[in-house]
Each structure stands twice: as structure tokens, then as C-alpha cells.
Amino acid sequence: MKLLDRIERHLKESHMSATRFGRRAVGDPRFVLDLRCGRRPRRRTVEKVERYLADQPNR
């Protein structure tokens, strides 16, 4: 599953806004919005997001 798909699922399940997710996961409130527009994150950023998702209780 693509990173953005996993993030979107998390947002839906946790009722979290995209800006809050970006701020918490990588310190960038525009992160998800930019991904939706085609941004390609660096490997290190992807690793941060994956760590954040793995640490969430509903994952």
C-alpha cells in the first residue's frame, strides 16, 4: 500500500486533520496536502512517517 493511502486511512480512522498529522509526524503541517499534490518525500521523511504510524495505538 502506498504511503499516502496508509496516511489517508489513518486520518479517517483517527479522525485527525491532515495538518495535525503532518505537524505531529514530520513537523510540517502542509506535508499531507503536498503529498496529495504529488510531493515525493525523501527516504528519511518516509521513515519518520512509518515510525509515527507504527507508534499509533489504532495501527
C-alpha positions in Angstrom: 0.0 0.0 0.0 1.3 3.5 -0.9 2.4 5.8 1.9 -0.4 8.3 1.1 -3.0 5.6 1.1 -1.8 4.5 4.6 -1.9 8.1 5.8 -5.4 8.7 4.4 -6.6 5.5 6.2 -5.0 6.7 9.4 -6.6 10.1 9.1 -10.0 8.6 8.5 -9.7 6.0 11.4 -8.3 8.5 13.9 -10.5 11.5 12.8 -7.3 13.6 12.6 -6.8 16.5 10.2 -4.2 16.4 7.6 -2.4 19.4 9.0 -2.3 17.9 12.5 -0.9 14.7 11.2 1.8 16.4 9.2 2.8 18.5 12.2 2.9 15.5 14.6 4.6 13.1 12.2 7.2 15.3 10.5 6.8 18.8 11.8 5.3 20.1 8.6 1.6 21.0 8.6 1.5 21.0 4.8 3.0 17.6 4.4 -0.2 15.6 3.6 -1.5 18.4 1.4 1.7 18.4 -0.5 1.7 14.6 -0.9 -1.8 14.9 -2.3 -0.4 17.3 -4.9 2.4 15.0 -6.0 5.2 15.7 -3.5 7.7 12.9 -3.3 9.2 12.7 0.2 12.8 11.7 1.0 13.5 8.3 2.4 14.2 9.8 5.8 10.9 11.5 5.9 9.1 8.3 4.8 10.9 6.5 7.7 9.6 9.2 10.1 6.1 8.8 8.9 6.3 5.0 9.1 7.6 5.2 12.6 4.8 7.6 13.6 2.2 5.3 12.1 3.7 2.2 13.8 3.6 4.0 17.2 -0.1 4.9 17.0 -2.4 2.7 19.2 -5.0 2.1 16.5 -2.5 0.7 14.0 
